[in-house]
Amino acid sequence: MIAVDRWTGEEATLLRSVMRASVRDFASRLGISPRTVSNWQRNKTGICRPQMAQILDTALHQCTSAEQEAFNLRLAAMRGATTPASTEPTARPAPCTVVSHKFLPVYLGECAAPLYAAGVPSEPGPGGLDQRILPADHHSAQSSEVHIYACGVAVLHLEEHQHLQSLTDLALWRYRTYRKEPDWAGKWMAHLLDRHADGMHQPPQSLVPQYVLSAYELRTHTWSSAGLDTALQLLATPSVLVNRQNPANVVPLGPGVEEAKFRDGWTHPEAVTFDGGVSRGVVGWSGVSYHPQADERALTMSQIVALELDVQALWAVSSHILHTIEAGHDPVMPTAYSWRFLRSAYFRLTTARPTETAQHRVMREAILATSELPDRLRAAQEALRDSNP
């Protein structure tokens, strides 16, 4: 195992990321103040005191072998890419090219059956869910399609390419289009049901997705190491760049906000970082950002998209079950998609495979930790087992 001869805020923050722990959870596990953990995030060059270094050594020793492997891999990459702070220019906002992936899940229940029958077969994703694909017709997306899952969910996937002068521009575009996409998705799903279902089943009360999740591929940019890290953080949590008090008129927070974020090396305390070989990524509650580099070890954006599709499908299923319980009703699912189906999906998503690379495992665990899907799946599984033993 790579030795940490001198713990700084950077190594401590890396350990928290590998352990997939929030600021409070990490502080609790180490028996320290959350403020100390936040200070590490803000001051990555600060050297930890000997007593704190011993606590971090113990925490690393108690990690699982997979967590230790991920820590070693990312620490080695970090040390190899680090340049003296005095020689690296101050990062600033700059033009870049971003490929946006939007995911809009809709629970259809039995209405999904005729759409699934009409779709083109597709390989199951990491969750092992049977799915088929139907085309969509989005007015501005380079690619738009509907993934129909046999478990009764449709996930609309939009790929859009954006050439930007700043990340604030992307944040504005994101929130302004978010107001329009759910309505478009609902109309497109109604169109597909009219075309393929032929009145076979009563559609759900609402075909409008409850939310939109994004994944961003940072394709071209001019930032060096520190600037790239900040850019990925801002891509994963763009709300810090805009004022959303009036959803109908989202505006920039003010002049100089993005520049200050780059200058200070801003990071979100709840975001989780992951590496894909020589590439870098960040996962937040509202999305994923990733900068792939041409290397045989690197993850591909398609692997992230495949995981997000399954995660959003299972989130929609579990949400339907839990909302049914909240409404005072017993959830009922087809026999093939009982609590055992949720248990199987949970196992596939949370268990490492022998052929899975360390980079893919770190990415998968980061996305699952921030989405909180495993906890939701367990709750839905228990609810189904209680109602339909």
C-alpha positions as CSV (number, residue, x, y, z in Angstrom):
1,M,0.0,0.0,0.0
2,I,1.3,3.5,-0.9
3,A,2.4,5.2,2.3
4,V,1.1,8.7,3.2
5,D,4.3,10.2,4.7
6,R,2.6,13.6,5.1
7,W,-1.1,14.0,5.4
8,T,-2.4,17.3,4.0
9,G,-6.0,18.5,3.3
10,E,-5.7,17.0,-0.2
11,E,-5.0,13.4,1.0
12,A,-7.6,13.7,3.7
13,T,-10.2,14.9,1.2
14,L,-9.2,12.0,-1.1
15,L,-9.7,9.5,1.7
16,R,-13.2,10.9,2.3
17,S,-14.0,10.6,-1.4
18,V,-12.9,7.0,-1.5
19,M,-14.9,6.1,1.5
20,R,-17.9,7.8,-0.1
21,A,-18.8,9.6,3.1
22,S,-20.4,13.0,3.6
23,V,-18.7,15.6,5.7
24,R,-20.6,14.7,8.8
25,D,-20.3,10.9,8.3
26,F,-16.6,11.2,7.7
27,A,-16.1,13.3,10.8
28,S,-18.2,10.9,12.9
29,R,-16.2,7.9,11.7
30,L,-12.9,9.7,12.6
31,G,-14.3,11.2,15.9
32,I,-13.5,14.7,14.8
33,S,-15.4,17.9,14.1
34,P,-17.1,18.4,10.8
35,R,-15.5,21.8,10.6
36,T,-12.1,20.1,10.5
37,V,-13.2,18.0,7.5
38,S,-14.6,21.2,5.7
39,N,-11.3,22.9,6.4
40,W,-9.4,20.1,4.6
41,Q,-11.7,20.6,1.6
42,R,-10.9,24.3,1.5
43,N,-7.2,24.2,2.4
44,K,-5.8,21.2,0.5
45,T,-2.1,22.2,1.1
46,G,-2.5,22.5,4.9
47,I,-0.4,19.9,6.8
48,C,-2.3,17.8,9.3
49,R,-0.9,17.7,12.9
50,P,0.8,14.4,14.0
51,Q,-2.2,13.3,16.1
52,M,-4.6,14.0,13.2
53,A,-2.3,12.1,10.8
54,Q,-2.4,9.1,13.1
55,I,-6.2,9.2,13.0
56,L,-6.1,9.3,9.2
57,D,-3.6,6.4,9.1
58,T,-5.9,4.3,11.2
59,A,-8.9,5.2,9.0
60,L,-7.1,4.2,5.9
61,H,-5.9,1.0,7.5
62,Q,-9.6,0.2,8.4
63,C,-10.8,0.7,4.8
64,T,-11.8,-2.2,2.7
65,S,-9.3,-3.6,0.3
66,A,-11.3,-2.1,-2.6
67,E,-11.2,1.3,-0.9
68,Q,-7.5,1.0,-0.2
69,E,-6.9,0.1,-3.9
70,A,-8.9,3.1,-5.1
71,F,-7.0,5.4,-2.7
72,N,-3.6,4.1,-3.8
73,L,-4.6,4.4,-7.5
74,R,-5.8,7.9,-7.2
75,L,-3.0,9.0,-4.9
76,A,-0.4,7.8,-7.3
77,A,-2.2,9.6,-10.2
78,M,-2.5,12.7,-8.1
79,R,1.2,12.7,-7.2
80,G,2.2,12.1,-10.7
81,A,0.1,15.0,-12.1
82,T,0.9,17.5,-9.3
83,T,2.9,20.6,-10.3
84,P,4.3,23.2,-7.9
85,A,1.7,25.7,-7.0
86,S,4.0,28.6,-7.7
87,T,4.4,27.6,-11.4
88,E,0.7,27.0,-12.1
89,P,-1.2,30.1,-13.4
90,T,-4.4,31.2,-11.6
91,A,-7.4,29.5,-13.1
92,R,-10.1,31.6,-14.7
93,P,-13.4,31.1,-16.5
94,A,-12.7,30.1,-20.1
95,P,-14.6,28.8,-23.2
96,C,-15.2,25.0,-23.4
97,T,-17.2,22.4,-25.1
98,V,-19.6,20.2,-23.1
99,V,-21.8,17.3,-24.1
100,S,-24.9,17.3,-22.0
101,H,-26.9,14.1,-21.2
102,K,-30.3,14.6,-19.7
103,F,-32.3,11.7,-18.1
104,L,-36.0,12.1,-17.6
105,P,-37.6,9.0,-15.9
106,V,-41.4,8.3,-16.1
107,Y,-43.1,5.4,-14.3
108,L,-45.6,3.8,-16.7
109,G,-46.6,0.5,-15.0
110,E,-48.5,-1.9,-17.2
111,C,-48.6,0.8,-20.0
112,A,-44.9,0.1,-20.6
113,A,-45.7,-3.4,-22.0
114,P,-46.7,-2.4,-25.5
115,L,-43.9,0.1,-25.8
116,Y,-41.4,-2.5,-24.7
117,A,-42.8,-4.9,-27.3
118,A,-42.4,-2.2,-30.0
119,G,-38.8,-1.2,-29.0
120,V,-35.5,-2.3,-30.4
121,P,-33.7,-4.8,-28.1
122,S,-30.8,-3.3,-26.2
123,E,-28.0,-4.8,-24.1
124,P,-28.8,-4.7,-20.3
125,G,-26.9,-2.1,-18.3
126,P,-25.0,-2.6,-15.1
127,G,-28.2,-3.2,-13.2
128,G,-29.1,-6.1,-15.4
129,L,-32.5,-4.6,-16.3
130,D,-34.2,-5.7,-19.5
131,Q,-34.7,-2.7,-21.8
132,R,-35.6,-1.7,-25.3
133,I,-35.2,1.6,-27.2
134,L,-37.7,3.7,-29.1
135,P,-36.8,6.9,-31.0
136,A,-37.7,10.4,-29.8
137,D,-37.9,13.6,-31.7
138,H,-36.4,16.4,-29.6
139,H,-36.1,19.8,-31.4
140,S,-32.6,20.6,-30.4
141,A,-30.9,17.4,-29.2
142,Q,-28.2,15.7,-31.3
143,S,-29.6,12.4,-30.1
144,S,-32.9,11.6,-28.3
145,E,-34.3,8.2,-27.4
146,V,-36.6,6.5,-24.9
147,H,-35.3,3.5,-23.0
148,I,-38.3,1.3,-22.1
149,Y,-37.7,-1.0,-19.2
150,A,-39.7,-4.2,-18.7
151,C,-40.2,-3.3,-15.1
152,G,-42.6,-0.5,-16.2
153,V,-40.4,2.6,-16.5
154,A,-39.4,4.8,-19.5
155,V,-36.2,6.9,-19.3
156,L,-35.9,9.6,-21.9
157,H,-32.3,10.4,-22.8
158,L,-31.2,13.6,-24.5
159,E,-27.7,14.3,-25.8
160,E,-27.0,18.0,-26.6
161,H,-23.7,19.6,-27.5
162,Q,-22.9,23.0,-26.0
163,H,-20.1,25.4,-27.0
164,L,-19.8,27.8,-24.1
165,Q,-18.0,31.0,-23.1
166,S,-18.3,30.2,-19.4
167,L,-19.8,27.6,-17.1
168,T,-22.4,30.2,-15.9
169,D,-23.8,30.1,-19.5
170,L,-24.2,26.3,-19.1
171,A,-25.9,26.8,-15.7
172,L,-28.4,29.2,-17.2
173,W,-29.1,27.0,-20.2
174,R,-29.6,24.0,-17.9
175,Y,-32.2,25.6,-15.6
176,R,-34.0,27.3,-18.3
177,T,-34.4,24.2,-20.4
178,Y,-35.3,22.1,-17.3
179,R,-38.6,24.0,-17.2
180,K,-39.4,22.9,-20.7
181,E,-38.1,19.3,-20.9
182,P,-40.6,17.6,-18.6
183,D,-43.6,19.0,-20.6
184,W,-42.0,17.8,-23.8
185,A,-41.3,14.4,-22.3
186,G,-44.9,14.0,-21.2
187,K,-46.2,14.9,-24.6
188,W,-43.8,12.5,-26.3
189,M,-44.8,9.7,-24.0
190,A,-48.5,10.4,-24.7
191,H,-47.7,10.2,-28.4
192,L,-45.9,6.8,-28.0
193,L,-48.8,5.4,-26.0
194,D,-51.3,6.6,-28.6
195,R,-49.3,5.0,-31.3
196,H,-48.4,1.7,-29.7
197,A,-50.7,1.0,-26.7
198,D,-54.0,1.3,-28.6
199,G,-56.0,1.8,-25.4
200,M,-54.8,-1.5,-23.9
201,H,-54.1,0.0,-20.5
202,Q,-55.2,3.0,-18.6
203,P,-52.2,5.4,-18.5
204,P,-50.9,6.8,-15.2
205,Q,-52.4,10.1,-14.0
206,S,-49.3,11.9,-15.1
207,L,-46.8,11.2,-17.8
208,V,-44.6,14.2,-16.8
209,P,-41.2,13.3,-15.3
210,Q,-40.8,14.6,-11.7
211,Y,-37.2,15.6,-12.3
212,V,-34.3,15.8,-14.7
213,L,-30.8,14.5,-14.0
214,S,-27.8,15.6,-15.9
215,A,-24.4,14.1,-16.8
216,Y,-21.8,16.3,-18.5
217,E,-18.8,15.3,-20.5
218,L,-16.2,18.1,-20.6
219,R,-14.9,17.5,-24.1
220,T,-12.5,20.5,-24.8
221,H,-11.0,23.1,-22.5
222,T,-7.8,25.0,-21.8
223,W,-7.6,24.6,-18.0
224,S,-4.6,23.1,-16.2
225,S,-4.9,20.7,-13.3
226,A,-6.4,23.1,-10.6
227,G,-8.7,24.8,-13.1
228,L,-10.0,21.5,-14.4
229,D,-10.9,20.3,-10.9
230,T,-12.9,23.5,-10.3
231,A,-14.6,23.3,-13.6
232,L,-15.8,19.7,-12.9
233,Q,-17.0,20.7,-9.5
234,L,-19.0,23.6,-11.0
235,L,-20.4,21.3,-13.8
236,A,-21.7,18.9,-11.2
237,T,-23.2,21.6,-9.0
238,P,-24.2,24.5,-11.3
239,S,-26.7,26.0,-8.8
240,V,-23.9,27.9,-7.1
241,L,-23.5,30.1,-10.2
242,V,-27.2,31.2,-10.6
243,N,-30.0,32.8,-8.7
244,R,-33.1,30.5,-8.9
245,Q,-35.5,32.4,-6.6
246,N,-37.7,33.0,-9.6
247,P,-37.7,29.7,-11.6
248,A,-39.3,31.5,-14.6
249,N,-36.3,33.9,-14.8
250,V,-33.1,32.2,-13.6
251,V,-30.2,34.8,-13.8
252,P,-26.5,34.8,-12.9
253,L,-25.7,35.4,-9.3
254,G,-23.6,38.4,-10.2
255,P,-20.4,39.6,-12.0
256,G,-17.2,37.9,-10.8
257,V,-18.9,34.9,-9.0
258,E,-17.5,32.3,-11.4
259,E,-14.1,34.0,-11.5
260,A,-13.9,33.9,-7.7
261,K,-14.8,30.2,-7.7
262,F,-11.9,29.4,-10.0
263,R,-9.5,31.7,-8.2
264,D,-10.3,30.0,-4.8
265,G,-10.4,26.5,-6.2
266,W,-14.0,26.0,-5.1
267,T,-15.3,22.5,-4.2
268,H,-18.7,21.4,-3.0
269,P,-18.5,19.7,0.4
270,E,-21.0,17.0,-0.5
271,A,-19.6,16.2,-4.0
272,V,-17.7,13.0,-4.5
273,T,-14.7,12.8,-6.9
274,F,-13.7,9.8,-8.9
275,D,-11.0,9.0,-11.4
276,G,-11.2,7.0,-14.6
277,G,-7.5,6.1,-15.0
278,V,-6.0,9.4,-16.2
279,S,-9.4,11.0,-16.4
280,R,-11.4,12.9,-13.7
281,G,-15.0,13.1,-12.6
282,V,-17.2,14.6,-9.9
283,V,-20.6,13.4,-8.7
284,G,-23.1,15.6,-7.0
285,W,-26.8,15.2,-6.1
286,S,-27.9,16.9,-9.4
287,G,-25.6,15.3,-11.8
288,V,-22.2,13.9,-12.9
289,S,-19.3,15.7,-14.6
290,Y,-16.5,13.8,-16.4
291,H,-13.5,14.7,-18.5
292,P,-12.3,11.6,-20.3
293,Q,-8.8,11.5,-21.8
294,A,-7.6,9.2,-24.6
295,D,-6.1,6.4,-22.7
296,E,-6.7,2.6,-22.7
297,R,-7.3,2.8,-18.9
298,A,-9.9,5.5,-19.0
299,L,-13.6,5.1,-18.5
300,T,-15.9,6.1,-21.3
301,M,-18.8,8.4,-21.1
302,S,-21.0,5.6,-22.4
303,Q,-20.3,3.6,-19.3
304,I,-21.4,6.4,-17.1
305,V,-24.6,6.9,-19.2
306,A,-25.4,3.2,-19.0
307,L,-25.2,3.2,-15.2
308,E,-27.2,6.4,-14.9
309,L,-30.0,5.0,-17.1
310,D,-30.4,2.0,-14.8
311,V,-30.1,4.1,-11.7
312,Q,-32.8,6.5,-12.9
313,A,-35.1,3.5,-13.9
314,L,-34.7,1.9,-10.4
315,W,-35.2,5.3,-8.7
316,A,-38.5,5.7,-10.6
317,V,-39.7,2.2,-9.6
318,S,-38.8,2.6,-5.9
319,S,-40.3,6.1,-5.8
320,H,-43.6,4.7,-7.2
321,I,-43.6,2.0,-4.5
322,L,-42.8,4.4,-1.7
323,H,-45.3,7.1,-2.9
324,T,-48.0,4.4,-3.0
325,I,-47.3,3.6,0.7
326,E,-47.3,7.3,1.6
327,A,-50.8,7.6,0.0
328,G,-52.1,4.8,2.3
329,H,-52.2,2.0,-0.2
330,D,-50.4,-1.3,-0.5
331,P,-48.0,-1.4,-3.5
332,V,-48.7,-4.1,-6.0
333,M,-46.2,-5.1,-8.7
334,P,-46.2,-7.8,-11.3
335,T,-44.9,-11.2,-10.0
336,A,-41.7,-10.9,-12.1
337,Y,-40.9,-7.5,-10.4
338,S,-41.6,-8.3,-6.8
339,W,-39.3,-7.5,-3.9
340,R,-37.0,-10.2,-5.2
341,F,-36.5,-8.2,-8.4
342,L,-35.4,-5.2,-6.3
343,R,-33.1,-7.4,-4.2
344,S,-31.5,-8.7,-7.3
345,A,-31.0,-5.2,-8.8
346,Y,-29.6,-4.0,-5.5
347,F,-27.1,-6.8,-5.5
348,R,-26.0,-6.3,-9.1
349,L,-25.4,-2.5,-8.6
350,T,-23.6,-2.7,-5.3
351,T,-21.4,-5.8,-5.8
352,A,-18.1,-5.6,-7.7
353,R,-17.6,-7.9,-10.6
354,P,-14.3,-9.9,-11.2
355,T,-14.0,-8.2,-14.6
356,E,-14.7,-4.7,-13.3
357,T,-11.8,-2.3,-13.3
358,A,-10.9,-0.2,-10.2
359,Q,-11.8,3.0,-12.1
360,H,-15.3,1.6,-13.0
361,R,-15.9,0.5,-9.4
362,V,-15.0,3.9,-8.0
363,M,-17.3,5.6,-10.5
364,R,-20.2,3.2,-9.7
365,E,-19.8,3.6,-6.0
366,A,-19.6,7.4,-6.2
367,I,-22.8,7.6,-8.3
368,L,-24.7,5.2,-6.0
369,A,-23.5,7.0,-2.8
370,T,-24.7,10.5,-4.0
371,S,-28.0,9.2,-5.5
372,E,-28.8,7.4,-2.3
373,L,-30.4,4.7,-4.5
374,P,-29.3,1.7,-2.4
375,D,-31.1,3.0,0.7
376,R,-34.2,3.7,-1.4
377,L,-34.1,0.2,-3.0
378,R,-33.9,-1.4,0.4
379,A,-36.9,0.6,1.7
380,A,-39.0,-0.3,-1.4
381,Q,-37.9,-3.9,-1.1
382,E,-39.0,-4.1,2.5
383,A,-42.3,-2.4,1.6
384,L,-43.1,-4.9,-1.1
385,R,-42.1,-7.9,1.0
386,D,-44.4,-6.7,3.8
387,S,-47.3,-6.2,1.4
388,N,-46.7,-9.2,-0.9
389,P,-44.7,-11.9,1.1
